[in-house]
Amino acid sequence: MSLIRNTIVTLTIMMIFPVCITSCIEEEEFDNSPHGNFDALWKIIDEHYCFFEYKHQAYGLDWNEVYNKYKVRVSNDMTSDQLFEVMADMLAELRDGHVNLSRSADFARYWKWHENYPANFSDTLQRIYLGTDYKIAAGMKYKILDDNIGYIYYGSFASGVGEGNIDEVLNRLMLCRGIIIDIRNNSGGLLTYAERLAARFAQESTLVGYISHKTGKGHDCFSKPEEQRLYPSSNIRWHKNACVLTNRHVYSAANEFVKYMKCFANVRIVGDNTGGGAGLPFNSSLPNGWAVRFSACPMYDNKGNSTEFGIAPHHKVDITDSDFRKGKDTIIEYARKLLKEK
């Protein structure tokens, strides 16, 4: 099954799956009370979250113990704010940026996948490299640096790019000795755009990873992993060398993009580990109307390894204080040096 086909199937499941979950919750008739909502949330995650086994191995997660730990904090006379706090704390045990609880007054999130790590990106430095004469093609900013290296910044895969946009950018950079694709601080968006850009580097059908789907309520009930394949674009493709710049803020669809790009021999990943986020997120709701999002389909790299906790670069590079004071981005400069050596 092709990568594009997998995405379509997954998006279809995303539209159907919440209905199935809601139906299950209604059948069990959870009350719209603090205890009822707490139990509904725990059970939705228990039956449909996709990384229990992996995270039990990684750091000893026991979802039954989590239930016992937080259930004692719930009482039917507590306020909505207090209940939301308890539920948010419980979900944080999953250590997953795709797991969120939302209501009209707040949005619970887990951001430790990038907190307490070096930023390894600076708007101030980027302005020095882009200047004021850079070009904009939909979600991409780009220019040719003074050493004939092309530079593209794609800050969010929530910002769409069309095939025509990519054609124009690559055509204008065609005479460059190499290109840098900077996706630092790109926390994701639509896989379609990640696939669309990565396909410009595929010269043949390329195995880029695997995806599984939940087949039952058990923590280990999954389909056999299906191949994710990326096929060459029928438009302009890039044959020269390229570097992809990463930091801990690279997450979800952007994490997938790095996974794809790491499969190509002419591409090097430079910077910090990505933040991860290897599960496709689904949505459901609680009896009180609060919405919960969670990872339900695990994805792996082309060697079968989970990328939930991030992808290591080929070249680990941090922005140094010395370079920052000089107005230089250590990660960009390292990539430029790599491209000039090849």
C-alpha positions in Angstrom: 0.0 0.0 0.0 1.4 3.4 -0.9 2.1 6.1 1.6 -0.6 8.3 0.0 -3.1 5.5 0.1 -2.3 4.9 3.8 -2.9 8.5 4.6 -6.3 8.4 2.9 -7.3 5.3 4.8 -6.2 6.8 8.0 -8.1 10.0 7.5 -11.2 7.9 6.7 -10.7 6.1 10.0 -10.3 9.4 11.8 -13.8 10.4 10.7 -15.4 7.1 11.7 -13.5 6.3 14.8 -14.9 9.0 17.2 -18.4 7.8 16.4 -17.4 4.3 17.4 -15.9 5.5 20.7 -18.8 7.7 21.5 -21.1 4.7 20.9 -19.1 2.6 23.3 -19.2 5.2 26.0 -22.9 5.7 25.6 -23.5 1.9 25.9 -21.6 1.9 29.2 -23.7 4.9 30.3 -21.0 6.9 32.2 -22.7 9.6 34.3 -22.0 13.3 33.7 -20.4 13.6 37.1 -16.7 14.0 38.1 -16.5 10.2 38.7 -18.3 9.4 35.5 -16.2 11.7 33.3 -13.0 10.5 34.9 -13.9 6.9 34.3 -14.9 7.6 30.7 -11.6 9.4 30.0 -9.6 6.6 31.5 -11.5 3.9 29.5 -11.3 5.7 26.2 -7.5 5.9 26.5 -7.3 2.4 27.9 -9.1 0.9 24.9 -7.7 3.0 22.1 -4.3 4.6 22.9 -1.6 3.0 20.9 1.7 3.2 22.8 1.0 1.4 26.1 3.4 -1.5 25.4 6.1 0.7 24.1 5.9 3.1 27.0 5.8 0.4 29.5 9.1 -0.8 28.2 10.5 2.7 27.9 9.7 4.0 31.4 7.5 1.5 33.1 4.1 3.0 32.4 1.2 1.0 34.0 -2.2 2.5 33.1 -4.0 0.5 35.8 -1.7 2.1 38.4 -2.3 5.5 36.9 -6.0 4.9 37.4 -5.6 4.1 41.1 -3.2 7.0 41.6 -5.6 9.7 40.2 -9.0 8.1 41.1 -8.6 9.0 44.8 -8.3 12.7 43.8 -11.8 12.7 42.3 -14.9 13.5 44.2 -18.4 14.5 43.0 -18.3 17.8 44.9 -15.2 19.0 43.2 -15.3 22.0 40.8 -14.8 21.7 37.0 -11.4 23.4 37.3 -10.3 20.8 39.9 -11.5 17.9 37.8 -9.8 19.3 34.7 -6.5 19.5 36.6 -6.7 15.9 37.8 -7.5 14.6 34.3 -4.7 16.7 32.7 -2.2 15.3 35.3 -3.4 11.8 34.5 -3.0 12.2 30.8 0.5 13.7 31.3 1.6 10.3 32.5 1.5 9.2 28.8 4.2 11.7 27.9 2.6 12.3 24.6 2.2 15.7 22.9 -0.7 14.3 20.8 -2.7 13.7 24.0 -4.8 16.7 24.9 -7.9 17.5 26.9 -9.8 20.6 25.9 -12.8 22.6 27.1 -13.9 26.2 26.5 -11.7 27.6 29.3 -8.5 25.6 28.9 -6.4 23.2 26.8 -4.3 20.6 28.6 -1.1 19.7 26.8 2.2 17.9 27.3 5.1 19.9 26.0 8.1 18.3 27.8 9.1 16.9 24.4 10.7 20.3 23.8 10.8 21.9 27.2 14.2 21.9 29.1 16.1 21.5 25.8 18.1 24.1 23.9 15.9 26.1 21.5 18.5 25.7 18.7 16.5 28.2 16.7 16.5 32.0 16.8 14.2 34.4 14.9 16.9 37.1 15.3 19.5 34.9 13.5 17.1 33.8 10.8 16.4 37.4 9.9 20.1 37.9 9.3 20.1 35.0 6.8 16.8 35.8 5.1 17.3 39.5 5.0 14.4 41.4 3.6 14.5 40.2 0.0 13.6 36.6 0.5 10.7 35.1 -1.5 7.5 33.5 -0.2 5.8 30.6 -1.9 2.7 29.6 0.2 4.1 28.2 3.5 7.8 28.4 2.4 10.3 31.3 2.7 13.3 30.9 0.5 16.4 32.6 -1.0 19.9 31.9 -2.4 22.6 32.5 0.2 25.8 34.2 -0.9 27.7 30.9 -1.3 25.2 29.6 -3.8 23.4 27.4 -1.3 19.6 27.5 -1.5 17.8 28.0 1.8 14.1 27.1 2.4 12.3 27.7 5.7 9.0 25.7 6.2 7.7 26.6 9.6 4.5 24.6 9.7 2.9 21.8 7.8 -0.4 23.4 8.7 0.5 26.0 6.0 -0.2 24.4 2.7 2.0 24.3 -0.4 0.9 23.2 -3.8 2.8 21.3 -6.5 3.2 24.5 -8.4 4.7 26.3 -5.4 7.4 23.6 -5.0 8.1 23.6 -8.8 8.7 27.3 -8.7 11.0 27.1 -5.6 13.1 24.2 -6.9 13.3 25.7 -10.4 14.7 29.0 -8.9 17.2 27.0 -6.8 18.2 24.6 -9.5 21.6 26.1 -10.1 22.5 26.0 -6.4 25.2 23.6 -5.3 22.8 22.2 -2.7 19.8 23.2 -0.6 19.0 23.6 3.1 15.4 22.8 4.2 15.0 24.3 7.6 12.0 22.9 9.5 13.1 23.9 13.0 10.1 24.8 15.2 7.7 23.1 12.8 5.4 21.2 15.2 3.4 19.5 12.4 0.2 19.9 10.5 -1.0 17.8 7.5 1.0 14.7 6.4 -0.1 15.6 2.8 2.3 18.5 2.7 5.2 16.6 4.3 4.7 13.8 1.7 4.4 16.3 -1.2 7.7 17.9 -0.4 9.6 14.7 0.5 8.4 13.1 -2.8 10.6 15.6 -4.7 13.7 13.8 -3.3 12.5 10.2 -4.1 14.0 8.8 -7.3 12.3 5.5 -6.9 9.7 3.8 -4.8 11.1 4.1 -1.3 10.2 2.2 1.9 10.0 5.0 4.5 8.3 3.2 7.4 5.4 1.2 8.7 1.9 1.9 10.2 -0.4 -0.3 12.3 -4.1 0.1 13.2 -5.9 -0.8 16.4 -7.9 -4.1 16.0 -9.3 -4.5 19.5 -9.5 -3.0 23.0 -6.4 -4.8 24.3 -3.2 -2.8 24.7 -1.5 -5.2 22.2 -4.3 -5.5 19.7 -2.9 -4.2 16.4 -2.9 -5.1 12.7 0.3 -6.4 11.1 2.5 -3.4 10.2 1.8 -2.1 6.7 4.4 -0.6 4.5 4.6 3.2 4.0 6.1 3.9 0.6 7.0 7.2 -0.9 6.8 7.4 -4.7 8.8 9.9 -6.9 6.9 13.0 -7.7 5.9 13.4 -11.4 7.0 17.1 -11.1 10.5 18.6 -10.7 12.7 16.5 -8.4 15.9 17.4 -6.6 19.0 15.2 -7.4 21.7 17.2 -5.7 22.6 17.1 -2.0 20.4 18.6 0.7 20.4 19.1 4.5 17.3 19.2 6.7 17.6 21.2 9.9 15.9 20.0 13.0 15.4 20.8 16.7 13.3 19.5 19.6 10.2 21.5 18.4 10.0 19.3 15.2 7.0 17.1 16.0 4.2 15.0 14.5 3.9 15.5 10.7 7.3 17.3 10.7 8.8 14.3 12.6 7.4 12.1 9.8 9.0 14.4 7.2 12.4 13.8 8.8 11.7 10.1 8.9 11.1 10.2 5.1 14.1 12.4 4.3 16.5 10.3 6.3 15.8 7.5 3.8 17.5 9.3 1.0 21.3 9.0 0.4 21.7 12.6 -0.8 20.1 14.1 2.4 21.7 14.7 5.7 19.8 15.6 8.9 21.6 18.4 10.9 20.7 19.8 14.3 19.1 18.4 17.4 16.9 15.3 17.9 13.3 15.9 16.8 10.5 16.0 19.4 8.7 12.8 18.2 5.0 12.3 17.9 4.7 9.1 15.9 1.1 8.3 16.5 -1.8 9.5 14.4 -4.2 11.5 16.6 -7.9 10.7 16.9 -10.6 12.6 18.8 -13.5 11.7 21.2 -15.6 13.4 23.8 -16.6 12.9 27.4 -20.2 13.0 28.9 -19.7 16.7 29.9 -18.7 17.7 26.4 -14.9 18.0 26.9 -12.9 16.8 24.0 -10.0 14.4 24.2 -7.4 13.8 21.6 -4.9 10.8 21.7 -2.5 8.8 19.6 -4.3 5.7 18.1 -2.2 4.5 15.2 1.5 3.8 15.7 4.0 4.6 13.0 7.6 3.4 12.7 10.7 4.1 10.6 11.8 1.8 7.7 13.7 -0.4 10.2 10.6 -0.9 12.3 11.7 1.4 15.2 9.3 3.7 16.9 9.9 7.4 16.4 7.5 8.4 19.2 10.3 10.0 21.2 12.1 11.6 18.3 14.6 11.0 15.5 18.4 11.5 15.9 20.1 13.6 13.3 23.1 12.4 11.2 25.0 15.4 12.6 24.2 16.6 16.2 24.8 20.3 16.3 23.7 23.0 18.8 23.8 26.8 18.3 26.8 28.0 20.4 26.7 31.2 22.5 29.9 32.3 20.7 28.3 32.0 17.2 25.0 33.7 18.4 27.0 36.7 19.6 28.6 36.9 16.1 25.2 36.7 14.5 25.8 33.2 13.1 23.5 30.2 13.3 25.8 27.3 14.1 23.4 24.8 12.6 23.0 26.6 9.3 26.7 27.1 9.0 27.4 23.4 9.6 24.9 22.5 6.9 26.5 25.0 4.5 29.9 23.5 5.1 28.6 19.9 4.5 27.0 21.0 1.2 30.2 22.7 0.0 32.3 19.7 0.8 30.2 17.3 -1.2 
